[in-house]
Amino acid sequence: MNSGSALLGENIFSLMKKYDKPGPRYTSYPTAPMFNSDFGPENYREEIVRSNSKNNSTDLSLYFHIPFCDTLCYFCGCTTVVTKNRERVGEYIVYLKREIDMLASEVSNSRRIVQMHWGGGTPTYLTPSEVSDLTQHIRNRFNFADDAEVSVEMDPRDLSFEHIQALRANGFNRVSMGVQDFNPDVLSAINRNQGEELTRKVIGWTRAVGINNLNLDLVYGLPLQTVESFEQTLDKIIEVSPERIAVYNFAYVPWMKPHQKLINPDELPSPEIKLKLLTMTIEKFTHAGYVYIGMDHFAKENDELTIAQKSKTLQRNFQGYSTKAGYDLFGLGMSSISHFTTNYAQNSKTLGEYYQAIDHNRYATEVGYRMSHDDQLRKYVILRLMCDLTLNFQDVENKFSIKFEECFHESLQKLEPFIEDNLLERTAGELLVTMQGRLFLRNIAMCFDAYLNKVSKDKPVFSRTV
Ligand code: SF4
């Protein structure tokens, strides 16, 4: 079993100073800042046609972005619309249904939906009847597999038991809930009024209706977090015993998310404390029987994520780690991202532009990206490292008809310091990320990124890696 103390070692703080810098989380490659307006609505339509004509991987994933939130959490990095005017939700659903109809009329109905996810914002900002209405609209237009994974992000604030019943009745079988921290001072510092009792009550409701796949999200690096306070939060999470836990590094990017300036920077934990929070998290969760997946997820031994990591079929996408491999993903709603084998497409990031596109009966694609052969190769290498923590050169050579060491000569040179620092091992035909190296996984992946210099010339667009 992995131990957090093995992670620390004597040299960990000097390693942190050496490697800590802005870098992507690699939920895609190339990363979103590389998307451009050369890819528009007509290209998106062409991709749908191409996607229909593929002989394999005909199953699909759907993602719906529900951007609304009642109040603004100061740490938030999502694309949100903060409003107390619930009529705006009704208007959004009307447009979303029109986009659904447009897409459903072009996607072959022989293709099964094997995964649907609602993210946000706060999908449960919808009323229970809006949840039912929207789900039925989607289900009436797409062909869902009987065992489809249907998941939603929930916010326990303003959530009723009727919401949970509506989700269950409409086939949602996996829920993800933001806890962030149980400490009231930390929650107050991020403007998130979410009492522990409320969180526990909502978890009880989901289990009572039979939704037994629960993921809880925590964030480390938040203002006022201390090792002692976060330890108490971790103990409480272990007691609640969710199937999965995601523990995200707070992405402090006030130059990109100006509301983060509402956080007092003097209250942020130092990099040394952040590292202690992370290593303590890994130690406590692995002792409690969770398996450490990739760089920020934990799952129970028998969970699909754990099985996928062991069998090297784990995937990484915009929602983090996933077990659904190789399916085209259609993203609907403002700012959502679609992902095809060789293309990305992203919808407009404001409600006004999104509505305007739908009013003109066209897709709301604002930017996108066409991957070259080199992009596909680098994407494969980066995502396999992020998911498997190993990379077999022969496997890459077989898939892409290249000579790995020739093709990645420069990347392998950049990796040498990581090997010297025991963060990575290199054998004749393989790279292996060590336990301590997992803390620097983003830095290791960055050695294979061809675009880093292009996206960060003026000011950093990524959060710090450690
Ligand atoms: S953290 Fe979640 S609930 Fe808070 S503002 Fe962001 S999306 Fe909304």
Residues whose N, C-alpha, C, O or C-beta is under 5 A from the ligand:
A	BS01	SF4	C69 T71 L72 C73 C76 C78 T80 G120 G121 T122 D155
